[in-house]
Amino acid sequence: MAMNVGADSAQGDDAVMSAINTTPLVDVMLVLLIIFLITIPVVTTSIKVQMPKERVEVRETKPENIIISVNRSGEIFWYDASVANVDALVDRLKKVSTAQPQPEVQVRGDLDARYEGVGRVLLACQRAGIAKIAFITEPPPLGG
């Protein structure tokens, strides 16, 4: 024999809730968002670094300096003479790298030259053991 106490007892406290309360989830997400917004700028700027400034530096050309130019098409020139390939450039640089004090290599790259040509010159300097490399640029126009 079963006894039914009432219709409301089946829908009472033990009934399954089908809705999820998202308010605590939203509160936690907003707190995390605020924490990230506050801490990210502190983390990215915590190391003090002196950034380079644009400047025009007058350089004295010394007779022992080597000027290597790269034209628009990527050809490499030792002063005014064309260099056949990178290996020939490395051989010439190895001969002068033994001099004391070691000469400075000044690289003049065309504005429209690809980076590959200048990169080959830098690689050749590295392979030859050149310690000082400078890039020659033109100063910006006055007032600009």
Secondary structure as UniProt FT lines:
FT   HELIX           7..9
FT   TURN            10..11
FT   TURN            13..14
FT   HELIX           23..44
FT   TURN            63..64
FT   STRAND          66..70
FT   TURN            72..73
FT   STRAND          76..78
FT   TURN            79..80
FT   STRAND          81..82
FT   HELIX           86..97
FT   STRAND          105..109
FT   TURN            111..112
FT   HELIX           115..128
FT   STRAND          133..135
FT   TURN            142..143
//
